[in-house]
Structure formats: structure tokens, C-alpha cells
Amino acid sequence: MGKIIGIDLGTTNSCVAVMDGGEAKVIENAEGDRTTPSIIAYASDGEILVGQPAKRQAVTNPNNTLFAIKRLIGRQFNDDVVQKDIKMVPYKIVKADNGDAWVEINGEKMSPPQISAQTLKKMKKTAEDFLGEPVTEAVVTVPAYFNDAQRQATKDAGRIAGLDVKRIINEPTAAALAYGMDKKAGDSTIAVYDLGGGTFDISIIEIAETDGEHTFEVLSTNGDTFLGGEDFD
């Protein structure tokens, strides 16, 4: 059985990790970085660039350089977030036949899962280069406020990238697990602040212990999907 990788598919940056000796190890990509810009560019010669190479040519190819696709995934075109995004990004966001928000590049319409799959492929390749073996399974984190459509769209992106997404985990729950909150005895309620590159939110999580097993429930979450580290001067 191969390793299952963990992927943080972020609005601004993404990263991939694997359990190594009982601890999660974040893997460096081909550029030597532990995070990869969630940017995909479609060059005039048909080449698809992902991450830092895509970011470097964004100024000269703005209409075909896609970023913050996570804001569109699983959303309808008429969604307020999508309508706000349309006014802020240089690329073309269009309405698909089913009412979803898609992107048009060189006259071709593409769904957000198709585009996000390129970032996931990069994460998959990064892990495979490190492990020296094929990777086919992953756990992917998503914001706690993601609805069923957004979670399914994230799974679809994984499938397109050649990954069987075994589980979708809420980002604040993943943070609580990373800090060992599942090891503490008794029940507790915690606040998790998530300041990302493109978003900032807070979640209140209730951790309940029953016979040594811990369950995590997100009681409430709120934030701003258009405020993050990118917006800080």
C-alpha cells in the first residue's frame, strides 16, 4: 500500500506533506520551496505553467494567468463572491450551462476543478519525486464554511489530477490535530484563526472525548474571503 499524502489546496499557496517517522513532513517542490503558488498559466504555445513559473510571467500574460480559483470552486456564477471576484481579476469568468462559475481561456471554457487539478498534479508530482514511488491517494483540507458542492468539486479536482481523495478535512480541524489537540484529556472548546494569503477566518471548534477517542465539531465559522496576507502592505 502506497503513502497517502496530505494537501493544503490554498487560495494563494498550496503545499503537500507526508507522514515520516510519525510526524508530518512538508515536502519541498522542484523550485526548493515548501509552498507552491496556486497559480496556473496557459502559454500561447499551449504549455501549462504551475506555481512559481506561472507567477513569474503573470505581468506579461494576465488574461491567461489564473489565481485564487479556490474562490470559484463549487460556486454558482450569480454568487456574490463570484460577482465581486469578476471585478477584481484580469481573467474572464463566465457562466457555465449548469449555472456554475467557469473560466474562459483562449475561447475555451474550463471548470474550476479542471484548473485546480493542475495545482494538485504539481503537489502529486512533488510527493512522488520525494518518495520515489507513485502516489494515488490524498487527504485534502478545505475551509470549514465550504458547502457540499464545494467539497465535491474539490474531490473532483483530485480525481482529475489522478488522486483518490480519501477524506476532506476542515482546515481548522487539521490545525487542531497538528497542535495535538486530540491528545489532551477531556472536552474543550477552542478558537482557530486562519490567516491565509487570500482569506482570513475564525472557527470555534468543540472537541469531545469519549473513551479516549476525540471528535471535532465546528460550531461556528466566519471570515473574509477577500482579506489575507496579500492585502497587507
N, C-alpha and C positions, 0 to 999 in steps of 0.2 A: 504494500500500500504506500502510495506516494505521500509527500507532505502536503498539508493544507496550509495555504498562505492566508495572511490577513491583509486586507487592503483598505486604506482610508482614501476613498474617492472624494477629494475635496473640491470646493468651488474654485479655489485659486491654485492649490497644490495637492498632489497625491503622494502617497508613499506605500511601501509594501514591507511586510515583516514576516518572519517565520520563527517558530519556537526552536530554540537552540540551547540545549543543556538546561531545560526548564525555564528559560527566560526568552522573552520576545526580542528578536534582533531585527532592527530596521536595516534593510539592505540598500547599499549604495547602487545607483544606476550607472550606466555606461559613462556618464559625464563625471562620476565621482561624487555625486550629491545624494543625500538621503531623502530629499524630496524632489518631485518632478512637477514642473508647472503643468496645470491641467489645461493645456493649450494645444490645439490641433490646427495645422495649416495645410491648405491644399494648393500646391505649387502649380504654375502654368504648364509644367511638363507632366503633370499627373502624379508627381511624388507627394506622399503624405508625410508631413513632419509632425513629430510629437514631442512635447516638453520644451527643453531649452532651445533646440534648433528652430522650433516654431516661434518661440518668443523672440528670438533674435531678428527674424525677418518680418515681425508684425507691423513695423512702421511703414515698410515698403509694400506690404500686401494686406492692408487692413480688412478689406471686404471678404477675404478668403481665410482669415485667421480667426478661429473660433475659441472663445474663452468663456468661463462662467456658464457652461452648458448645463451644469447642475441645477441652475435656476429654472431651466425649461423642462427638465426631465419629468415626465408624467403629468404635465400641466396642460390645460386647455388654452387655446390661443387667446380667448377672451378673459383669462385670469388676470387680475390686477397686477400681479408680479410680472407677468409676461408683457403686459402693456407698458409698464414702467421700463422694463428691460429694452423694449424696442426703441425707446427714446435715448438710450444710453450706449448702445453697441453699434459698431460700424457695419457689422454683417446683417444680412437680411433674414428676419424671422417671418415665417409665413404660416398660413392656416392650412393644416392637412385636411384630407377628405373627411376624417373622423372628428375634426374639430380640435385636434391636438396642435400644440405649437411645434413646428418643424423649422429647419433652416434651409435656405436655398443657396447653393454654391454652383456657380457657372451653369445656371439653368436647371440644376438637379436638386430635387427636394430630398432632404435626409432627416431622419428622426433623431432626437437626442440620444436614444440608446445606441444607434449606429455610431454616432460621433464619440460618445463616452467610451464605447468599446475600444477605440483606438488607444485611449489612455490606459485602459485595463490590459490591453495587449502588451503595452510597454511595461506595465507592472509584472505581468506574467513572464515576459522575456527577462526582466531584471532578476526575478527569483530563479528562473531556470539557469541563467548564467552562473548564479551564485551556488546553487545546489548541484549543478551538473546532472540534472535529471528533469524529465518532463513534469510539468505541473498542470493538473486538470481541475483541482478543487480549491475553493476560496471561501472565506468569510469576509463580508463587506459591511462597513459601517455606514449608517445614514442618519440624518438629523431625526430627533425624536418626533418632530412635527410632520414628517413625511407620512402621507396617507397611503392607502393600499395601492393606488395606481402608480405612485412614485416609487414605492418599494418593488412593485412588479417590473416597472421599467428599468430599475437598477439591475434586477435579476436578468432581464432580457439583454442588457448591455453585457453582462458577464457571459451569457450564453453565446452571443455574437463573437466575443473575444476568445471563445473556446474554454470557458470556465464554468464548472458546475458550482453555482453559489449555494453552498450548504446551509448558510444561515445569514440573515440580515440582522445586524445588531445596532441598537440605538447608540449614537455616538456618546452621550453622557453615561450610558451603562458601561460602554467599553472603557471610558475614562475611570469609572469607579472600580472596575475589575483591575485595571492597570495599577491602581493605587492600593490594591489588596483589600478593598472594602468587603470582599466576600470571605475574608479570613477572620474578621472580627466577630466575637461572640455577641449574641443579642440582636435586637432590632435597632434600626437607626434611620434617620431622615437626613439627607444631605442635599446641598445645592452644588450644582456643577455649572461653572461658567465656561463657555466655549468661545474664545476669541480667535476666529479664523482669519484668513486673508480677505475673504469677501463677506463674511457674516459674523454676527455676534449674538449669542443667545444664552439663556439660562434655563436650566431644568431642575425641578425638585424631584428627587428620587427617594422612594421608600424601600428600604432593604429589610426584608423579613427573614428570620432564621427559624427553620423547623427541622428538628432532629439533625442539626449540623449542616443542613442544606440551605442555601440562600436564594431568595427570589428577589428580583429587581422590578419595581413598578414605577414608571414615570407618572407622577401625579399631575404635573403641570409643566408647560414649556412655553417660552415666549422669547421674542428677539427681533432683530432687524436683519433681513436678508440682503440689505444693501449697505451694511456698515461693517467694515473689517479693517485689518491692518493696511490694506491698500489705500484706505481713505485717510490714514494718519499722515500728517506732514512730517 
